[in-house]
Amino acid sequence: MKNLKGTWPQAIRSFLIPLFIIGFIRWALIEPFVIPSGSMLPGLQIHDHILVQKWTYGLKIPFMDTWLVQWAQPKRGEVLVFKYPQNPSVFYIKRVVGTPGDLIEFENGKLTVNSVQWQQQPIEPPVGADPRFDYFTEITDLGTQHIVRYRSGDLRSQEKISVKLEDGEYYALGDNRDESMDSRYWGVIETHELVAPAWKVLLGCEATLKSNAMLCDPSTIRKDRFWIPISH
Protein backbone atom coordinates (compact mmCIF):
# COMPACT_ATOMS: atom_id res chain seq x y z
CA MET A 1 0.00 0.00 0.00
CA LYS A 2 1.31 3.49 -0.89
CA ASN A 3 2.62 5.51 2.05
CA LEU A 4 0.55 8.73 2.29
CA LYS A 5 2.54 10.15 5.20
CA GLY A 6 3.33 13.79 4.58
CA THR A 7 0.82 14.14 1.76
CA TRP A 8 -1.28 16.84 3.46
CA PRO A 9 1.65 19.07 4.51
CA GLN A 10 3.09 18.79 1.03
CA ALA A 11 -0.26 19.66 -0.54
CA ILE A 12 -0.67 22.67 1.73
CA ARG A 13 2.85 23.91 0.90
CA SER A 14 2.30 23.45 -2.83
CA PHE A 15 -0.91 25.50 -2.53
CA LEU A 16 0.33 28.28 -0.25
CA ILE A 17 3.75 28.94 -1.78
CA PRO A 18 2.42 30.02 -5.21
CA LEU A 19 -0.21 32.19 -3.47
CA PHE A 20 2.51 33.82 -1.40
CA ILE A 21 4.66 34.48 -4.48
CA ILE A 22 1.73 35.98 -6.41
CA GLY A 23 0.72 38.07 -3.42
CA PHE A 24 4.26 39.37 -2.94
CA ILE A 25 4.56 40.32 -6.62
CA ARG A 26 1.26 42.24 -6.53
CA TRP A 27 2.11 43.90 -3.22
CA ALA A 28 5.69 44.98 -3.93
CA LEU A 29 6.54 44.63 -7.63
CA ILE A 30 3.88 44.85 -10.34
CA GLU A 31 0.10 44.72 -10.51
CA PRO A 32 -2.26 44.57 -13.50
CA PHE A 33 -5.20 46.90 -14.16
CA VAL A 34 -7.67 47.32 -17.02
CA ILE A 35 -8.53 50.72 -18.51
CA PRO A 36 -12.35 50.99 -18.20
CA SER A 37 -12.99 54.30 -19.98
CA GLY A 38 -11.71 56.69 -22.62
CA SER A 39 -10.52 59.40 -20.21
CA MET A 40 -6.87 58.81 -21.13
CA LEU A 41 -7.29 58.69 -24.90
CA PRO A 42 -5.42 58.77 -27.17
CA GLY A 43 -2.50 57.29 -25.21
CA LEU A 44 -4.47 54.67 -23.27
CA GLN A 45 -7.45 52.99 -24.88
CA ILE A 46 -10.50 51.28 -23.42
CA HIS A 47 -9.68 47.67 -22.45
CA ASP A 48 -5.92 48.23 -22.45
CA HIS A 49 -4.40 45.90 -19.87
CA ILE A 50 -1.63 47.78 -18.08
CA LEU A 51 1.02 47.06 -15.48
CA VAL A 52 2.01 49.42 -12.67
CA GLN A 53 5.29 49.47 -10.74
CA LYS A 54 4.27 49.04 -7.12
CA TRP A 55 7.68 49.73 -5.55
CA THR A 56 8.20 53.15 -7.15
CA TYR A 57 6.82 55.27 -4.30
CA GLY A 58 7.33 52.82 -1.45
CA LEU A 59 5.47 49.97 0.22
CA LYS A 60 2.15 49.99 2.05
CA ILE A 61 1.09 47.76 4.91
CA PRO A 62 -0.64 44.80 3.19
CA PHE A 63 -4.39 45.28 2.75
CA MET A 64 -4.18 48.83 4.12
CA ASP A 65 -3.70 52.35 2.75
CA THR A 66 -1.02 53.23 5.31
CA TRP A 67 2.53 53.55 3.99
CA LEU A 68 4.98 51.18 5.65
CA VAL A 69 7.79 53.15 4.02
CA GLN A 70 7.63 55.84 1.34
CA TRP A 71 10.79 56.86 -0.49
CA ALA A 72 9.41 58.79 -3.49
CA GLN A 73 6.42 60.83 -4.59
CA PRO A 74 4.59 61.22 -7.92
CA LYS A 75 6.07 63.75 -10.33
CA ARG A 76 4.23 66.09 -12.63
CA GLY A 77 3.57 64.37 -15.94
CA GLU A 78 3.41 60.83 -14.54
CA VAL A 79 0.44 58.60 -15.30
CA LEU A 80 -0.87 57.49 -11.92
CA VAL A 81 -3.18 54.74 -10.70
CA PHE A 82 -4.91 55.73 -7.46
CA LYS A 83 -7.99 55.05 -5.39
CA TYR A 84 -10.93 57.22 -6.39
CA PRO A 85 -11.35 59.68 -3.48
CA GLN A 86 -15.14 59.40 -3.48
CA ASN A 87 -15.13 55.59 -3.56
CA PRO A 88 -11.84 53.96 -2.48
CA SER A 89 -12.92 50.56 -3.78
CA VAL A 90 -12.61 51.93 -7.34
CA PHE A 91 -9.26 52.53 -9.05
CA TYR A 92 -8.74 55.52 -11.37
CA ILE A 93 -5.94 56.42 -13.75
CA LYS A 94 -5.02 60.02 -14.68
CA ARG A 95 -1.97 62.16 -15.35
CA VAL A 96 -0.45 64.06 -12.43
CA VAL A 97 -0.29 67.79 -13.16
CA GLY A 98 0.19 69.11 -9.64
CA THR A 99 2.15 68.04 -6.56
CA PRO A 100 2.18 69.41 -2.99
CA GLY A 101 2.72 73.16 -2.90
CA ASP A 102 1.87 73.74 -6.58
CA LEU A 103 -0.52 76.38 -7.87
CA ILE A 104 -2.69 74.86 -10.61
CA GLU A 105 -4.58 77.11 -13.03
CA PHE A 106 -6.73 75.84 -15.89
CA GLU A 107 -8.75 77.96 -18.31
CA ASN A 108 -10.09 77.18 -21.80
CA GLY A 109 -7.84 74.14 -22.08
CA LYS A 110 -4.67 75.96 -21.06
CA LEU A 111 -2.86 74.49 -18.06
CA THR A 112 -0.51 76.62 -15.96
CA VAL A 113 1.54 75.25 -13.07
CA ASN A 114 3.32 77.69 -10.75
CA SER A 115 2.85 80.46 -13.35
CA VAL A 116 4.47 78.35 -16.10
CA GLN A 117 2.07 77.42 -18.90
CA TRP A 118 2.38 73.90 -20.30
CA GLN A 119 2.88 74.34 -24.04
CA GLN A 120 0.50 72.62 -26.46
CA GLN A 121 1.69 72.07 -30.02
CA PRO A 122 -0.97 71.00 -32.59
CA ILE A 123 -0.27 67.68 -34.32
CA GLU A 124 -1.89 65.55 -36.98
CA PRO A 125 -4.47 63.14 -35.51
CA PRO A 126 -3.07 59.66 -34.83
CA VAL A 127 -4.07 56.92 -37.28
CA GLY A 128 -7.69 55.96 -36.68
CA ALA A 129 -8.28 58.89 -34.33
CA ASP A 130 -11.72 60.43 -33.84
CA PRO A 131 -11.94 63.40 -36.27
CA ARG A 132 -14.19 65.34 -33.88
CA PHE A 133 -11.16 66.12 -31.72
CA ASP A 134 -8.04 68.26 -31.99
CA TYR A 135 -4.75 66.68 -30.88
CA PHE A 136 -1.75 68.30 -29.23
CA THR A 137 1.67 67.43 -27.89
CA GLU A 138 1.67 68.84 -24.37
CA ILE A 139 5.04 69.75 -22.87
CA THR A 140 5.25 69.91 -19.09
CA ASP A 141 7.30 72.40 -17.09
CA LEU A 142 9.72 69.50 -16.46
CA GLY A 143 10.21 68.96 -20.20
CA THR A 144 8.35 65.66 -20.57
CA GLN A 145 5.83 65.24 -23.40
CA HIS A 146 2.56 63.42 -24.00
CA ILE A 147 -0.46 63.72 -26.29
CA VAL A 148 -3.75 65.26 -25.21
CA ARG A 149 -6.96 65.91 -27.08
CA TYR A 150 -9.85 68.38 -26.92
CA ARG A 151 -13.19 68.57 -28.66
CA SER A 152 -12.87 70.65 -31.83
CA GLY A 153 -13.98 74.25 -32.09
CA ASP A 154 -16.40 75.80 -29.64
CA LEU A 155 -17.21 72.45 -28.04
CA ARG A 156 -14.13 72.71 -25.84
CA SER A 157 -14.86 72.86 -22.12
CA GLN A 158 -14.82 76.31 -20.56
CA GLU A 159 -13.69 75.53 -17.00
CA LYS A 160 -11.77 78.18 -15.07
CA ILE A 161 -9.92 76.68 -12.11
CA SER A 162 -7.30 77.90 -9.64
CA VAL A 163 -6.15 75.53 -6.88
CA LYS A 164 -3.26 75.77 -4.41
CA LEU A 165 -2.25 72.29 -3.27
CA GLU A 166 -1.50 71.57 0.37
CA ASP A 167 0.94 69.00 1.80
CA GLY A 168 0.05 65.48 0.69
CA GLU A 169 -2.25 66.64 -2.14
CA TYR A 170 -2.01 65.87 -5.85
CA TYR A 171 -3.98 67.14 -8.83
CA ALA A 172 -4.63 64.95 -11.87
CA LEU A 173 -6.26 65.36 -15.28
CA GLY A 174 -7.22 62.94 -18.02
CA ASP A 175 -5.44 63.31 -21.37
CA ASN A 176 -8.87 63.30 -23.02
CA ARG A 177 -9.45 66.69 -21.45
CA ASP A 178 -13.05 67.31 -22.46
CA GLU A 179 -14.24 63.79 -21.61
CA SER A 180 -12.60 63.03 -18.29
CA MET A 181 -13.94 63.06 -14.74
CA ASP A 182 -10.84 64.19 -12.88
CA SER A 183 -9.61 66.59 -10.20
CA ARG A 184 -11.56 69.43 -11.80
CA TYR A 185 -14.75 67.73 -10.60
CA TRP A 186 -13.94 65.66 -7.53
CA GLY A 187 -10.89 67.40 -6.06
CA VAL A 188 -7.43 66.35 -5.02
CA ILE A 189 -5.77 62.97 -4.49
CA GLU A 190 -4.30 62.44 -1.04
CA THR A 191 -1.13 60.51 -0.23
CA HIS A 192 -2.91 57.48 1.21
CA GLU A 193 -4.88 57.11 -2.06
CA LEU A 194 -1.76 56.71 -4.23
CA VAL A 195 -1.21 53.26 -5.73
CA ALA A 196 1.58 53.33 -8.33
CA PRO A 197 2.68 54.86 -11.64
CA ALA A 198 1.55 53.16 -14.83
CA TRP A 199 4.43 51.40 -16.59
CA LYS A 200 3.48 49.38 -19.68
CA VAL A 201 0.48 48.45 -21.78
CA LEU A 202 0.68 44.67 -21.56
CA LEU A 203 -1.93 44.18 -24.28
CA GLY A 204 -5.15 45.71 -25.53
CA CYS A 205 -8.40 44.35 -26.89
CA GLU A 206 -11.76 45.49 -28.19
CA ALA A 207 -13.67 43.64 -25.46
CA THR A 208 -13.13 41.71 -22.25
CA LEU A 209 -14.66 38.38 -21.31
CA LYS A 210 -18.23 38.60 -20.03
CA SER A 211 -17.27 36.24 -17.24
CA ASN A 212 -14.21 38.26 -16.17
CA ALA A 213 -13.74 41.95 -17.00
CA MET A 214 -10.04 41.65 -16.12
CA LEU A 215 -9.34 39.34 -19.07
CA CYS A 216 -9.26 40.14 -22.78
CA ASP A 217 -11.54 38.32 -25.15
CA PRO A 218 -8.82 36.57 -27.23
CA SER A 219 -10.80 37.05 -30.44
CA THR A 220 -10.65 40.86 -30.04
CA ILE A 221 -6.96 41.42 -29.21
CA ARG A 222 -5.45 44.49 -30.85
CA LYS A 223 -2.19 43.39 -32.45
CA ASP A 224 -0.73 46.89 -32.20
CA ARG A 225 -1.36 47.17 -28.44
CA PHE A 226 1.33 44.92 -26.99
CA TRP A 227 4.07 45.87 -24.50
CA ILE A 228 3.86 49.61 -25.11
CA PRO A 229 5.64 52.07 -22.77
CA ILE A 230 3.32 54.60 -21.13
CA SER A 231 4.51 58.18 -21.65
CA HIS A 232 5.54 60.20 -18.60
N, C-alpha and C positions, 0 to 999 in steps of 0.2 A: 504494500500500500504506500502511496506517495506521502512523504513527510510534508505536512502543511505548516510546520512550526515557522513562525516568522512571517507568514504570508500577510497578515493584517498590518503589522508595522511597515512592511515593505510597500504595501498598497497605499497606506496613508502617506508615506514619504513621497511616493511617485505622484500622488495627487497634489500634495501641498507645495512641493518644491517648484513645479512650473507656475503655480498660482503666485508664489512669493516672487519669482523672477519677473513675471508679467506686472505684478503690482509695483515692484521696485522701479521697473522701466517707466511706467506711467507716472509714478510719483516724482522721480528724480531726473529722468532723461528725456523721453519724448512721449507725446500723447496725441492721438488722432482726433480730429474734429471734422464735421461736414458743414459746408457753407449753405445755409438754409434760404438765403435771400439774395437779391441783386444789389445790396447797398454798397458793395465794394467793386462793382463793375467799373471799368472793364478788366481790371487786373485779376480779380477773383470772381469766378462764375458760380452760379447756382449749381449745387451738387459737386463742387470741387471737394475732394477729400484732402485735407491738409495735415501737416505735422507741426507741432510747436515744440520749442526747446525749453523744457521745464526748468533746467538748472540755471538759466540765464540770469534771473534776478535773485535767486536764492532757493531755499527749501522751506516749505510749510510743514507744520505738524500734520501728519496723515489724517485725512478726513475732517480737517479744520481749516479755517481761513487765517489762522494766526501764523505769522512767519517764525519758523524755528531759527533761521538765520537769513539775512538779506544782505547781499553784497553788491547789488547793482539796482538801478532804477530804469524805467522806460525812457527812451530818448525821443525827441521830436522827430517825426517821420517814420517811426517804427509801426508796423502792423501788429496790433495787440489783441489777444484773446483775453476776455475778462468776464466776470460775473455781472449780469445786468443789474444795475443798482436797485431797480424797482421789483426784481424777482430773481434772487440769487441762484435759483435752481436752473436758470436759463443762461447760456453762454452767448456772448456777443463778440463780434470782431469788427474793429474800426482802426483808423490810423490816428496815432497820437499826434496832436498838434500843439499841446500845451502841457508843461510840467510845473511842479510847485514853484510859485513865485512869478510865473509868467503872466503878462497881460495879453489876453486874446481879444482881438477885434475882428468882426466879420460883417461885411456889408456888400450887398449885391454881388456875391460870389468872390469877393476879394478878402483874402485872409491876411491879417497883420499880427505878428507876434513880437511883443516888446518893441513896437514902433517900426519894425522891419517887415515890409510887405513881401509875402511869398510870391515870386514871379510866376506867371502863367503864360506859356508860349503856345499858341495854337498849332495843332498838328493835324495831319490827315487822319480821318477815322481809321481805326484798325480794321483788318479784313473781317467782313461779316458784321461790323458794328451797326448799331441802330442809327439810321440816318436822322432821327429826330433830335439827336444830341450833338453838341459841340465838344470836341476833345482837346485837352491841353496837357502839356508837360508842366507839372508844378515843381518848382525848385524851392526847397526849404531854406531857412536861414542858416542851416548847417551844411548846405551844398548838396544834399541828397535829392534825388529826382524820382518822380512817380507820375502816373497818368491819372487825371481826373476827368470827369465829364459833367456837363450841365445841359439842361434842356435848352434848345435853340431859341433865339430871339427873346421876345417879351415873356416867355413862359418861365424864365429863370426866377428862382425864389428871391424874395425881397427882404430877407431877415436883416436886422441890424442888431448886432450883439456886441457887448463889451463885458468881459469877465476877468477879474483878477483872481488868480488861483492861490489858495492857501497851502500850507504845508500838507503833504500827503494827498494832494488833489491833482487829477489829470483830466485833460480835455481831449476829446476824440471826435473825429468826423469820418463819415463814409466817403470813399472816393467818388461815388455816384451822388454828388452833392445835393441834387434836387430830389432824390428818391432814397433818402436815408434817415432813419430815426436814430439820432445820435445826441451828443451832448447839448446841442442847441435846444433840444426838446425835453430831455430828462435830467440834465445836469452833469455833474462831474463824476469821475471814477475815483474811488478812494483806494488807498494802498492795499487794504485787506481784500479788495475785489480783483486785484491783478492775478492773472493766471500765468501767461507766458507769451513771448513774441512768436508770431507765425514764422515758419522757417521754409517749408517746401510744399508745393502742391504735389501730393503723392500720385493722384490720378483724378480725372474728372469724368463725369457721365451725364447723360441727359436725364436720367431718372434713377432713383434708388429702389431697392426691393420693397414691395408692399409690406413684407413681413419684418423688415428691419431697415429703418431709415438711415442707419449708419453704413449700409453696404450698397455699393453700386449694382445696378442691374447690368450684368455682363454684356447684354446685347446692346447697351446704349453707351458704352465707353467711348469717350472722345480720344482719338489716337494722338491728338496734339496737346493733350493735357496730362503729361506724365513727367514727374520729377522736375518741376519748374521752380526755380528760386522765386521767393516773394520779395518784391522790391521794398527797400527800407531807405 
